[in-house]
Amino acid sequence: MTALFEVSYQGAPYVGLRVPEETDEDTTLTLHPATGLDLRAELLRADGDKAALTAALTDGRPAITAEASAVTFRPPLLPPTPGDALVGGFMATHNVKADSDAPAQPTWFFKGLGDVLKVSGEPLRAPSGAVALTEEAEVVLVYVGDTDGVPQYVGYTFGNDLTDIGLFRRHRGYLPYAKLCDAGIAPWLFLGTPPVHVSGRVTVERDGGTAWQGTFLTGTKALHYGLPDMTSTLLSYASLWHPGRVHYVYLGADRASFHHGFTMADRDRITMEFTTHGVRLSHPVHQV
């Protein structure tokens, strides 16, 4: 499962291709200079051809090596201007949450612009008055607007859709507010179709010890809805279209710590291990 990634190293942008591992912080990375490279345009031009994309990233861009601990990872394809990225997602999409009253299309929500995306290690901001926060381990689809602005799928990654589920439980109409927390995201953009099966575990630490731990199951097979119908309906709205705009679409989650009776607190640390894909995310929660 090859993934593309972007980093800053010694003040300059670099790009690489590799298979992620949960121990990537101890890894030596092969990097190619990305100065002057329009990665979004190259992905659209390659149109799923990994050989063509690899050539675009490496030809005339001599490789260097760097320790992972010495680089700063970036959210995949995050534009220089945060307003050129739109972060949103769907709620109650999974079979474990859907019931006989489930609508024909799941509810979509807006989470923020590109600056709400936080890679592992960065804090996830949530309102100080949050009623009950919970993590949500999710698959994230990534789209780029083509020259006409129409979003085109370029790959997927994984994320944590931090949510004030307690506020939503008070009244379903509060969902737009409940979702306005930061979102964790992995730096790896997987170059392929969305995964059918994803499993892993979540650990919430408090004061240096484990406060809660549980497992999750996601992927397209766990969805109550057909993925093509979900995404094609959302992205058919011309109000979302703009050339080069990056869309991050969170696909919803399995049951989370809240559903098991756990109450999250300020400064808790959430660690998600997407074990089927070798991806690990870890974020402290900061209520501000």
C-alpha positions in Angstrom: 0.0 0.0 0.0 2.2 2.8 -1.3 1.5 6.3 0.1 2.6 9.7 -0.9 3.7 12.1 1.8 5.0 15.7 2.2 7.4 17.1 4.8 9.4 20.2 5.6 13.1 19.6 6.1 15.6 22.3 6.9 13.2 24.9 5.8 12.4 23.4 2.4 9.5 21.2 1.0 10.1 17.6 0.2 8.0 14.7 -1.0 8.3 10.9 -0.8 6.7 7.6 -1.5 6.7 4.8 1.0 4.7 2.1 2.9 3.8 3.5 6.3 4.7 1.7 9.5 3.5 2.3 13.1 7.2 2.9 14.0 7.7 5.6 11.4 9.2 8.0 13.9 12.3 5.8 14.0 12.6 5.5 10.2 15.0 7.0 7.7 13.1 8.6 4.8 13.9 9.0 1.2 12.9 12.4 0.1 12.8 14.4 -3.2 12.9 18.2 -3.4 9.4 19.6 -4.0 10.2 23.2 -4.7 8.2 24.4 -7.7 6.2 21.1 -7.7 2.4 21.4 -8.0 1.6 18.1 -6.4 -2.2 18.6 -6.8 -1.8 19.1 -10.6 0.6 16.2 -10.9 -1.9 13.8 -9.2 -4.7 14.9 -11.5 -2.4 14.6 -14.5 -1.3 11.1 -13.5 -4.9 10.0 -13.2 -4.1 7.0 -11.1 -1.0 6.0 -13.0 1.5 5.4 -10.2 4.5 5.0 -12.6 3.7 8.4 -14.2 3.3 10.0 -10.8 6.6 8.5 -9.5 8.4 9.9 -12.5 6.9 13.4 -12.0 8.1 13.3 -8.3 11.6 12.0 -8.9 12.8 12.9 -12.4 15.4 15.7 -12.0 14.8 15.8 -8.3 17.8 13.9 -6.7 16.9 12.0 -3.6 18.3 12.7 -0.1 17.8 10.8 3.1 16.6 12.2 6.5 15.6 10.8 9.8 11.8 11.0 10.3 12.4 12.6 13.7 14.1 15.6 11.9 11.3 16.4 9.5 7.9 18.1 10.0 5.1 16.1 8.4 2.2 17.9 6.7 -1.4 17.0 6.1 -1.6 15.4 2.6 -2.0 18.0 -0.2 -2.7 20.8 2.2 -2.6 24.0 0.1 -0.5 27.0 1.2 -3.7 29.0 1.8 -6.0 27.2 4.3 -9.1 28.6 2.6 -8.3 26.5 -0.4 -9.1 23.3 1.5 -12.5 22.2 2.8 -12.9 19.7 5.6 -16.2 18.0 6.2 -17.8 14.6 6.5 -20.8 12.3 7.1 -22.4 11.2 10.3 -24.2 7.9 11.3 -22.9 6.2 8.2 -21.9 2.8 9.7 -24.1 -0.3 10.0 -23.8 -0.2 13.8 -25.4 3.2 13.9 -28.0 3.1 11.2 -31.6 2.1 12.0 -34.9 1.8 10.2 -35.3 5.6 10.2 -32.0 6.2 8.5 -32.3 8.8 5.7 -31.6 7.9 2.1 -28.5 10.1 2.3 -26.4 10.5 5.4 -26.1 14.0 7.0 -23.1 16.0 5.8 -21.3 18.5 8.1 -18.7 21.2 7.7 -15.8 20.9 10.0 -13.6 23.8 8.9 -10.9 25.0 6.5 -7.5 23.4 6.0 -6.1 24.8 9.2 -8.2 22.5 11.4 -6.2 19.5 10.1 -3.6 18.4 12.6 -0.9 15.8 12.1 0.2 13.4 14.9 1.7 15.2 17.9 -0.2 18.4 17.4 -3.0 19.3 19.8 -6.7 19.0 18.8 -8.6 22.1 19.9 -12.1 21.9 21.2 -14.4 24.4 22.9 -13.8 24.9 26.6 -17.5 24.5 27.2 -17.8 21.2 25.4 -20.4 18.9 26.9 -18.8 15.5 26.1 -16.0 15.0 23.6 -15.3 11.8 21.8 -12.8 10.5 19.3 -13.9 9.1 15.9 -11.5 6.9 14.0 -12.3 7.3 10.3 -11.2 6.8 6.7 -10.7 10.2 5.0 -11.2 10.6 1.2 -9.2 13.3 -0.6 -10.4 15.1 -3.7 -8.8 17.9 -5.8 -10.8 20.2 -8.0 -9.8 19.9 -11.7 -9.5 22.8 -14.2 -13.3 23.1 -14.1 -13.4 22.9 -10.3 -15.0 19.5 -10.3 -13.6 17.4 -7.4 -11.6 14.3 -8.5 -10.7 11.5 -6.2 -6.9 11.2 -5.7 -6.6 8.9 -2.6 -7.4 8.3 1.0 -5.9 8.6 4.4 -7.0 8.2 8.1 -8.2 10.7 10.7 -9.7 11.5 14.0 -13.0 13.5 13.8 -13.0 14.9 17.4 -16.6 15.7 18.2 -18.7 17.2 21.0 -21.1 14.3 20.9 -22.7 15.5 24.2 -23.8 18.7 22.6 -25.3 16.8 19.7 -27.1 14.5 22.1 -28.8 17.5 23.6 -30.4 18.4 20.3 -29.7 17.0 16.8 -29.8 20.6 15.5 -26.6 21.3 17.3 -24.6 18.9 15.0 -22.9 21.8 13.1 -21.6 23.2 16.4 -20.6 19.8 17.7 -18.3 19.2 14.8 -16.4 22.5 15.0 -13.4 20.8 16.7 -10.0 20.2 15.1 -9.5 17.0 13.1 -6.5 14.7 13.3 -5.2 13.4 10.0 -2.4 11.1 8.9 0.3 12.5 6.6 0.0 9.5 4.2 -2.0 9.8 1.1 -2.7 6.2 -0.1 -2.8 5.9 -3.8 -5.7 3.5 -4.5 -9.3 2.8 -4.0 -10.8 3.4 -0.5 -10.2 0.4 1.8 -12.8 -2.2 2.3 -11.7 -3.3 5.8 -9.9 -1.2 8.4 -9.5 -2.2 12.0 -7.5 -0.9 15.0 -7.6 0.3 18.5 -7.9 3.6 20.5 -6.1 4.4 23.7 -7.0 7.5 25.8 -4.3 8.4 28.3 -4.7 10.7 31.3 -2.0 11.8 33.6 0.4 9.3 32.1 -1.8 6.3 32.4 -4.4 4.5 30.3 -7.9 5.8 31.0 -9.7 4.0 28.3 -9.0 1.5 25.5 -11.1 0.0 22.8 -11.2 -1.3 19.2 -12.8 -0.1 16.1 -13.9 -1.4 12.7 -14.4 0.8 9.6 -13.9 0.8 5.8 -16.4 0.6 3.0 -17.7 -2.8 4.1 -18.8 -1.3 7.4 -20.9 1.5 5.8 -24.7 1.4 5.7 -24.6 3.5 2.5 -23.1 3.0 -0.9 -19.9 5.1 -1.1 -20.3 6.2 -4.7 -23.8 7.5 -3.9 -22.6 9.3 -0.8 -19.8 11.1 -2.5 -21.3 11.8 -5.9 -24.3 13.4 -4.3 -22.2 15.7 -2.1 -19.7 16.7 -4.8 -22.4 17.4 -7.4 -23.0 20.7 -5.7 -21.3 23.4 -7.8 -21.1 25.7 -4.8 -18.2 23.4 -3.6 -16.3 23.5 -6.9 -13.1 25.5 -7.5 -10.0 24.6 -9.4 -7.3 23.2 -7.1 -9.5 23.1 -4.0 -8.8 20.1 -1.8 -11.7 18.3 -0.2 -11.2 16.1 2.9 -14.2 13.9 3.4 -14.5 12.0 6.7 -16.6 8.9 6.2 -17.9 8.4 9.7 -17.0 6.1 12.6 -17.7 3.0 14.5 -18.7 3.2 18.1 -16.3 5.4 20.1 -15.3 5.8 23.8 -18.4 7.9 24.6 -20.6 5.0 23.6 -18.8 2.8 26.2 -19.5 5.3 29.0 -16.2 7.1 28.9 -15.9 10.8 29.6 -13.0 12.6 28.0 -11.2 15.5 29.8 -9.0 18.4 28.8 -5.4 17.3 28.2 -6.2 13.7 27.6 -4.1 12.1 24.8 -5.9 10.1 22.1 -3.8 7.5 20.2 -5.3 5.7 17.3 -3.6 2.7 15.7 -5.0 1.8 12.3 -3.3 -1.6 12.5 -4.4 -2.9 9.1 -2.6 -0.1 7.5 0.4 0.6 9.8 -0.8 4.1 10.6 -0.6 5.7 14.1 -2.1 9.0 15.2 -1.6 10.6 18.6 -2.9 13.9 19.8 -3.5 15.7 23.1 -6.9 17.4 23.5 -6.8 21.1 24.3 -10.0 22.8 25.3 -9.7 26.5 24.6 
